[in-house]
Amino acid sequence: MSPDAQAGSPARESPAGQPTARLTEQRPDLLALTDDALAALANCGLVKRAAKDLAKSAPRVAIDEADTVTADFADGTHTVLGSGGLEAGTCSCSASGVCRHLVGTVLAVRALAAEASDEQAPQWSPADVDDTELLRVLGKPAVDAAHRRVRAGLRATVLIPDPARPATGDNAAAVDLPTTTVRFLVPGDLGYAHTDVVATERGEQVALAVLAFRAAQAETQADAPPGPGKREVVLGTPQVATDLRTPFEPALEFATELVDQGVRMLAGHVGPRIAAARAPLAARGFQWPLDVLDELAEQLEAYAGGHAGYAPGRIAELTAELVARATAGPARPAEADRILGTRQPARTAMRRARFLGLGARVSRTDDPAGTSASITTRVYLADADAGAVLVLSTSSTHQADQVPAPDVLARRRVGGLRLGEVSRGSLTTESATRTAGLRLQLSAGRAGRSTVTTGASA
């Protein structure tokens, strides 16, 4: 029994196998946590291990008058789960953060309630959360930051659950925001809202997701709730710029000279020119053209240095993309934020993210003299929460006749992980950064923060 229970009202214990009405009535948040939701809050490995432990020996679960759930495991470990989400729980084991015992506590509560009456869960929408609740759970700084973002204008895609099914698991309410996806894993409890951004940005993103649901609800008829599926909403009033051409003038001038004079004439002194072209675009926050210019600079520097990474075809593609965005943005100012990546952060630090390896592609580019070759390995990773595919890439240069074999490349490491295992496994990381161009970067500086599980090791 927990110390809190000893100090206050006696806890109500639940021997394994005997459902408890109080658990079902007072802690629906724990019952709503599916295996997929637990994996999002922890990781698949912890869920599997907790399930195996539960099959061997169920913990003794209790709930006190304050609705705090405690569990005592056979190994002497004691857990406490109050309100505020799984990460607010505590455990007496030595693990940091969410551990297998906390996950096991949820599984045990679900098992105890398995024979309880299967009543239809009440319908709930994040739009039902009022400002008082937002401030209580997320705090004033996060809510104020979200409202500032809304005043500047923001597009979001709301995923409305099917009302015929419980709003959990793959039917959970969710919102795709420019930098992340927020999933409401437990209806009615913002403490379980899941997003992969770092903790300092979580509150703002969750608040934005709630505001997006409000906007979706406001766009429907007063007596008809929004139907299930995706709905795009615009928060606030995006500022439609009237002068989108001027910031592109230095970049277009550079692109024109590149086409007219060729790479050879410009490659040796692109630094100042690229900087001059970037400055007005950066001032307006046009992230996509900035990314194009940065890659153009890399290609031209590779040519000037005789690096095998230079690809003539890629130069042509980037130049065409730059001109296309410079033309389409001013032509369609109402959609310029999509075309130009306005207000899209260049990089977003990810707090805890899960990816599924979709495979890898290895490309080779030889230098004009044929003496060296650049090898680029791109690993494609699916982010199920965001519904996006990200790319983790690495490049190296070798003598043309000494290019590593595919099995050697597969053993190369990025962020401490073998590329071959990442390409075919399940990656869980707390040390990743996602770029605006959907590239994934892993840091090797935080030991143990990235793990990969393959079929052979699962």
C-alpha positions as CSV (number, residue, x, y, z in Angstrom):
1,M,0.0,0.0,0.0
2,S,1.3,3.4,-0.9
3,P,2.5,5.9,1.7
4,D,-0.1,8.3,0.6
5,A,-2.9,5.7,1.2
6,Q,-1.5,5.0,4.7
7,A,-1.6,8.7,5.6
8,G,-5.1,9.3,4.3
9,S,-8.1,7.1,3.5
10,P,-7.5,3.4,3.1
11,A,-6.9,2.1,-0.3
12,R,-9.2,-0.3,-2.0
13,E,-7.2,-3.3,-3.0
14,S,-8.0,-5.4,-6.1
15,P,-6.6,-9.0,-6.1
16,A,-5.6,-10.1,-9.5
17,G,-8.5,-11.4,-11.6
18,Q,-11.2,-9.5,-9.7
19,P,-12.5,-6.5,-11.6
20,T,-13.0,-3.3,-9.5
21,A,-15.9,-1.0,-10.3
22,R,-14.0,1.9,-8.8
23,L,-11.1,1.5,-11.1
24,T,-13.5,1.4,-14.1
25,E,-15.5,4.4,-12.9
26,Q,-12.7,6.6,-11.6
27,R,-9.7,5.8,-13.8
28,P,-11.1,5.6,-17.4
29,D,-7.9,7.3,-18.5
30,L,-5.9,4.1,-17.8
31,L,-8.5,1.9,-19.4
32,A,-8.3,4.0,-22.6
33,L,-4.6,3.4,-23.0
34,T,-4.2,0.9,-25.8
35,D,-1.0,-1.0,-26.5
36,D,-0.3,1.4,-29.3
37,A,-0.8,4.4,-27.0
38,L,1.5,2.9,-24.4
39,A,4.1,2.3,-27.1
40,A,3.8,6.0,-28.1
41,L,4.3,7.1,-24.5
42,A,7.1,4.5,-23.8
43,N,8.3,2.1,-26.5
44,C,7.2,-1.2,-27.9
45,G,9.9,-3.1,-26.0
46,L,8.7,-1.9,-22.6
47,V,5.1,-2.9,-23.5
48,K,6.1,-6.4,-24.6
49,R,8.2,-6.9,-21.5
50,A,5.5,-5.6,-19.2
51,A,3.0,-8.0,-20.8
52,K,5.3,-10.9,-20.3
53,D,5.8,-10.0,-16.6
54,L,2.0,-9.6,-16.2
55,A,1.5,-13.1,-17.6
56,K,3.9,-14.6,-15.1
57,S,2.8,-12.7,-12.0
58,A,0.1,-9.9,-11.7
59,P,0.9,-7.1,-9.3
60,R,-1.5,-6.2,-6.4
61,V,-3.4,-3.1,-7.5
62,A,-5.1,-0.6,-5.2
63,I,-7.0,2.7,-5.6
64,D,-7.4,5.1,-2.8
65,E,-10.1,7.7,-2.1
66,A,-8.1,10.3,-4.1
67,D,-8.3,7.9,-7.1
68,T,-4.5,7.3,-7.1
69,V,-3.7,3.9,-8.3
70,T,-0.8,1.9,-6.8
71,A,0.7,-1.4,-7.6
72,D,3.0,-3.7,-5.8
73,F,5.0,-6.2,-7.9
74,A,6.5,-9.6,-6.9
75,D,10.0,-8.1,-7.1
76,G,9.2,-5.6,-4.5
77,T,8.7,-2.6,-6.9
78,H,6.0,-0.1,-6.0
79,T,4.3,2.2,-8.5
80,V,2.0,5.2,-8.0
81,L,-0.2,6.6,-10.8
82,G,-2.1,9.8,-10.1
83,S,-3.5,12.3,-12.5
84,G,-1.4,14.1,-15.1
85,G,-0.4,11.3,-17.5
86,L,1.9,8.3,-17.4
87,E,5.0,10.4,-17.1
88,A,3.7,11.9,-13.9
89,G,3.7,8.4,-12.3
90,T,6.5,7.3,-10.0
91,C,8.2,3.9,-9.5
92,S,10.6,2.7,-6.9
93,C,12.8,0.9,-9.5
94,S,16.1,2.5,-10.7
95,A,14.9,3.3,-14.3
96,S,14.4,6.9,-15.3
97,G,11.2,8.1,-16.9
98,V,8.4,5.7,-17.9
99,C,9.5,2.2,-16.9
100,R,8.1,-1.4,-17.5
101,H,6.5,-1.3,-14.0
102,L,4.4,1.8,-14.8
103,V,3.4,0.2,-18.1
104,G,2.6,-3.0,-16.3
105,T,0.4,-1.1,-13.8
106,V,-1.7,0.1,-16.7
107,L,-1.9,-3.4,-18.2
108,A,-2.9,-4.8,-14.8
109,V,-5.7,-2.2,-14.4
110,R,-6.9,-3.0,-17.9
111,A,-6.9,-6.7,-17.0
112,L,-8.9,-6.1,-13.8
113,A,-11.5,-4.2,-15.7
114,A,-11.7,-6.6,-18.6
115,E,-14.9,-8.3,-17.3
116,A,-16.6,-5.0,-16.4
117,S,-19.6,-3.8,-18.4
118,D,-18.6,-2.6,-21.8
119,E,-20.4,0.7,-21.9
120,Q,-20.2,3.0,-24.8
121,A,-17.6,5.7,-23.9
122,P,-19.1,9.2,-23.9
123,Q,-18.4,11.3,-27.0
124,W,-15.7,13.8,-26.5
125,S,-13.8,16.3,-28.6
126,P,-10.7,18.4,-27.8
127,A,-12.9,21.3,-28.8
128,D,-14.8,20.7,-25.5
129,V,-11.7,21.8,-23.5
130,D,-12.2,25.3,-22.3
131,D,-9.6,28.0,-21.6
132,T,-9.7,27.3,-17.8
133,E,-8.8,23.7,-18.4
134,L,-6.1,24.7,-20.9
135,L,-4.5,27.0,-18.4
136,R,-4.7,24.5,-15.6
137,V,-3.1,21.7,-17.5
138,L,-0.7,23.4,-19.8
139,G,0.1,26.7,-18.1
140,K,-0.3,30.3,-19.1
141,P,3.0,30.6,-21.0
142,A,2.2,27.7,-23.3
143,V,-1.4,28.9,-23.9
144,D,-0.3,32.5,-24.6
145,A,2.4,31.2,-27.1
146,A,-0.3,29.2,-28.9
147,H,-2.6,32.3,-29.2
148,R,0.3,34.3,-30.6
149,R,0.9,31.6,-33.2
150,V,-2.8,31.8,-34.1
151,R,-2.8,35.5,-34.5
152,A,0.0,35.2,-37.1
153,G,-2.1,32.6,-39.0
154,L,-1.7,28.9,-39.1
155,R,-2.9,25.9,-41.1
156,A,-3.7,22.6,-39.5
157,T,-5.3,19.3,-40.5
158,V,-7.8,17.9,-37.9
159,L,-8.4,14.2,-37.7
160,I,-11.9,13.7,-36.3
161,P,-12.6,10.3,-34.8
162,D,-15.4,8.0,-36.0
163,P,-18.2,8.5,-33.4
164,A,-19.2,4.9,-33.8
165,R,-16.0,3.7,-32.2
166,P,-14.1,4.6,-29.0
167,A,-11.8,7.6,-29.7
168,T,-8.7,5.7,-28.8
169,G,-5.9,3.9,-30.6
170,D,-6.0,4.4,-34.4
171,N,-9.3,6.3,-33.9
172,A,-7.9,8.9,-31.5
173,A,-8.5,12.6,-32.1
174,A,-5.4,14.1,-33.7
175,V,-4.1,17.3,-35.3
176,D,-1.3,17.7,-37.9
177,L,0.5,20.9,-37.2
178,P,3.4,22.4,-39.2
179,T,6.0,21.0,-36.8
180,T,4.4,17.9,-35.2
181,T,1.3,15.8,-34.9
182,V,-0.7,15.9,-31.6
183,R,-2.7,12.7,-30.7
184,F,-5.2,12.8,-27.9
185,L,-4.6,9.2,-26.6
186,V,-7.1,9.4,-23.7
187,P,-10.5,11.2,-24.3
188,G,-10.9,14.1,-21.9
189,D,-7.4,14.0,-20.4
190,L,-4.9,16.5,-21.9
191,G,-2.2,14.9,-19.7
192,Y,-2.1,12.0,-22.2
193,A,-1.9,14.2,-25.3
194,H,1.1,12.8,-27.2
195,T,3.5,14.8,-29.4
196,D,7.1,14.1,-30.4
197,V,8.4,17.7,-29.8
198,V,10.7,18.4,-26.8
199,A,9.0,19.1,-23.4
200,T,9.5,22.9,-23.6
201,E,7.3,23.0,-26.8
202,R,4.8,20.4,-25.9
203,G,2.3,22.7,-24.1
204,E,2.1,25.1,-27.0
205,Q,1.6,22.4,-29.5
206,V,-1.2,20.7,-27.5
207,A,-2.9,24.1,-27.0
208,L,-2.7,24.7,-30.8
209,A,-4.3,21.3,-31.4
210,V,-7.2,22.2,-29.1
211,L,-7.7,25.5,-30.9
212,A,-7.6,23.7,-34.2
213,F,-10.5,21.4,-33.1
214,R,-12.4,24.5,-32.0
215,A,-12.0,26.0,-35.4
216,A,-13.2,22.7,-37.1
217,Q,-16.2,22.7,-34.9
218,A,-17.0,26.4,-35.6
219,E,-16.9,25.8,-39.3
220,T,-19.8,23.2,-39.1
221,Q,-23.4,23.9,-38.6
222,A,-24.4,24.6,-35.0
223,D,-26.6,21.5,-34.7
224,A,-24.3,19.1,-36.6
225,P,-21.0,18.0,-35.2
226,P,-18.1,17.6,-37.8
227,G,-18.1,14.2,-39.4
228,P,-15.2,11.8,-39.1
229,G,-12.2,12.1,-41.3
230,K,-9.7,14.8,-42.1
231,R,-10.6,18.5,-42.1
232,E,-8.2,21.3,-43.0
233,V,-8.6,24.5,-40.9
234,V,-7.1,27.9,-40.9
235,L,-6.4,29.4,-37.5
236,G,-6.4,33.2,-37.2
237,T,-6.0,35.3,-40.2
238,P,-2.8,34.5,-42.2
239,Q,-1.2,37.7,-43.5
240,V,-1.4,37.7,-47.3
241,A,1.7,39.4,-48.4
242,T,1.3,41.8,-51.4
243,D,5.0,41.9,-52.3
244,L,6.3,38.4,-52.7
245,R,8.5,39.0,-55.8
246,T,11.0,41.5,-54.4
247,P,12.6,39.0,-51.9
248,F,13.3,36.6,-54.7
249,E,15.1,39.1,-57.0
250,P,18.7,38.3,-55.8
251,A,18.0,34.6,-56.0
252,L,16.5,34.8,-59.5
253,E,19.4,36.9,-60.7
254,F,21.8,34.2,-59.4
255,A,19.7,31.4,-61.0
256,T,19.7,33.3,-64.4
257,E,23.5,33.7,-64.3
258,L,23.9,30.1,-63.4
259,V,21.9,29.0,-66.4
260,D,23.5,31.5,-68.8
261,Q,27.1,31.2,-67.7
262,G,27.2,27.6,-66.4
263,V,28.6,26.1,-63.2
264,R,32.2,26.5,-64.1
265,M,32.0,30.3,-64.1
266,L,30.2,30.6,-60.8
267,A,31.4,27.7,-58.7
268,G,34.5,29.3,-57.3
269,H,32.9,32.3,-55.6
270,V,29.3,31.3,-54.7
271,G,29.5,32.1,-50.9
272,P,28.8,35.9,-51.1
273,R,26.2,35.4,-53.8
274,I,24.3,32.7,-51.9
275,A,24.4,34.8,-48.8
276,A,23.0,37.8,-50.6
277,A,20.2,35.7,-52.1
278,R,19.4,34.1,-48.7
279,A,19.1,37.3,-46.7
280,P,15.8,38.7,-48.0
281,L,14.2,35.2,-48.1
282,A,15.3,34.5,-44.5
283,A,13.8,37.8,-43.4
284,R,10.5,36.7,-44.7
285,G,10.7,33.1,-43.4
286,F,10.6,31.4,-46.8
287,Q,12.0,28.1,-45.7
288,W,11.6,26.0,-48.9
289,P,13.5,28.4,-51.1
290,L,16.2,28.7,-48.4
291,D,16.6,24.9,-48.4
292,V,17.0,25.0,-52.2
293,L,19.7,27.7,-52.0
294,D,21.6,25.8,-49.3
295,E,21.7,22.6,-51.4
296,L,22.7,24.6,-54.5
297,A,25.6,26.0,-52.5
298,E,26.6,22.5,-51.5
299,Q,26.5,21.3,-55.1
300,L,28.6,24.2,-56.4
301,E,31.1,23.9,-53.6
302,A,31.4,20.2,-54.5
303,Y,32.1,21.1,-58.1
304,A,34.7,23.7,-57.1
305,G,36.5,21.3,-54.9
306,G,36.4,18.4,-57.3
307,H,34.2,16.4,-55.0
308,A,32.4,13.4,-56.3
309,G,29.2,14.6,-54.7
310,Y,28.6,17.0,-57.5
311,A,25.6,16.0,-59.6
312,P,24.9,18.0,-62.7
313,G,21.3,16.8,-62.8
314,R,20.7,17.9,-59.3
315,I,21.9,21.4,-60.1
316,A,19.2,21.6,-62.9
317,E,16.5,20.3,-60.6
318,L,17.3,22.7,-57.8
319,T,17.4,25.7,-60.2
320,A,14.1,24.7,-61.7
321,E,12.5,24.4,-58.2
322,L,13.8,27.8,-57.1
323,V,12.3,29.5,-60.2
324,A,9.0,27.5,-59.8
325,R,8.6,28.6,-56.2
326,A,9.5,32.2,-56.9
327,T,6.8,32.2,-59.7
328,A,4.0,30.2,-57.9
329,G,4.2,32.0,-54.6
330,P,3.5,35.6,-55.9
331,A,0.9,34.2,-58.3
332,R,-1.1,32.6,-55.5
333,P,-0.6,34.7,-52.4
334,A,-3.4,33.0,-50.5
335,E,-1.5,29.8,-50.6
336,A,2.0,31.3,-50.4
337,D,2.7,29.8,-47.0
338,R,2.4,26.3,-48.5
339,I,4.5,27.1,-51.5
340,L,7.2,29.0,-49.7
341,G,7.2,27.3,-46.3
342,T,6.4,30.5,-44.5
343,R,6.7,30.3,-40.7
344,Q,8.1,26.7,-41.1
345,P,10.9,26.2,-38.6
346,A,14.2,25.0,-40.1
347,R,14.7,22.4,-37.4
348,T,12.5,20.8,-34.8
349,A,14.0,18.9,-31.8
350,M,12.1,15.7,-31.2
351,R,11.4,14.6,-27.6
352,R,10.5,10.9,-28.2
353,A,9.8,9.5,-31.6
354,R,9.2,6.2,-33.2
355,F,9.9,5.3,-36.8
356,L,9.5,2.2,-39.0
357,G,12.3,1.4,-41.4
358,L,11.1,1.2,-45.0
359,G,14.4,0.3,-46.6
360,A,17.4,2.2,-48.0
361,R,18.8,3.4,-51.3
362,V,22.5,3.7,-52.1
363,S,23.6,6.1,-54.9
364,R,27.0,6.6,-56.5
365,T,28.3,9.7,-58.2
366,D,31.7,9.7,-59.9
367,D,33.8,12.8,-60.3
368,P,34.4,14.1,-63.9
369,A,38.0,12.6,-63.8
370,G,36.7,9.2,-62.7
371,T,39.2,9.0,-59.9
372,S,36.8,9.2,-56.9
373,A,33.2,8.4,-56.1
374,S,30.7,9.8,-53.7
375,I,28.4,7.3,-52.0
376,T,25.2,8.4,-50.4
377,T,23.1,6.1,-48.3
378,R,19.5,7.2,-47.7
379,V,17.4,5.4,-45.2
380,Y,13.6,5.9,-45.4
381,L,11.6,6.0,-42.2
382,A,7.9,6.1,-41.6
383,D,6.6,8.4,-38.8
384,A,3.2,6.8,-38.2
385,D,2.1,9.5,-35.8
386,A,2.7,12.3,-38.3
387,G,1.8,10.2,-41.4
388,A,5.1,11.3,-43.1
389,V,8.2,9.6,-44.4
390,L,11.6,11.1,-43.3
391,V,15.1,10.5,-44.7
392,L,18.2,9.7,-42.7
393,S,21.2,10.1,-45.0
394,T,25.0,9.9,-44.9
395,S,27.7,10.4,-47.5
396,S,31.3,9.5,-48.0
397,T,34.0,9.8,-50.7
398,H,36.2,7.0,-51.8
399,Q,38.7,6.1,-54.6
400,A,36.7,5.0,-57.6
401,D,38.0,1.4,-57.4
402,Q,37.7,1.2,-53.6
403,V,33.9,1.8,-53.0
404,P,32.7,-0.3,-50.0
405,A,30.4,-3.2,-50.7
406,P,26.7,-2.9,-49.6
407,D,27.2,-5.1,-46.5
408,V,30.0,-2.8,-45.4
409,L,27.8,0.3,-45.9
410,A,25.0,-1.4,-43.9
411,R,27.4,-1.6,-40.9
412,R,28.1,2.1,-41.0
413,R,26.8,4.0,-38.0
414,V,24.7,7.1,-37.7
415,G,23.9,8.3,-34.2
416,G,25.4,5.2,-32.9
417,L,23.1,2.9,-34.9
418,R,23.9,0.6,-37.8
419,L,22.3,1.9,-41.0
420,G,21.2,-1.6,-42.1
421,E,19.4,-2.3,-38.9
422,V,17.7,1.1,-39.0
423,S,16.5,0.5,-42.5
424,R,14.7,-2.7,-41.6
425,G,13.8,-2.2,-38.0
426,S,11.8,-0.1,-35.5
427,L,13.7,3.0,-34.3
428,T,12.9,4.7,-31.0
429,T,14.8,7.9,-30.3
430,E,15.0,10.9,-28.0
431,S,17.9,12.5,-29.7
432,A,16.5,13.3,-33.1
433,T,16.0,16.6,-35.0
434,R,13.6,16.9,-38.0
435,T,14.3,19.5,-40.6
436,A,11.7,21.3,-42.6
437,G,12.6,19.2,-45.6
438,L,11.7,16.0,-43.7
439,R,15.3,15.0,-43.1
440,L,16.1,13.2,-39.9
441,Q,19.3,13.9,-37.9
442,L,20.4,11.7,-35.0
443,S,22.8,12.9,-32.3
444,A,25.4,10.4,-31.0
445,G,26.1,12.6,-28.0
446,R,23.4,11.2,-25.7
447,A,24.2,7.6,-25.0
448,G,21.3,5.2,-25.0
449,R,18.8,7.7,-26.3
450,S,18.3,5.9,-29.7
451,T,17.6,2.2,-30.0
452,V,16.6,0.0,-32.9
453,T,14.7,-3.3,-32.8
454,T,14.8,-5.7,-35.8
455,G,12.8,-8.8,-36.4
456,A,15.7,-10.9,-35.3
457,S,16.0,-9.1,-31.9
458,A,12.4,-8.4,-31.1
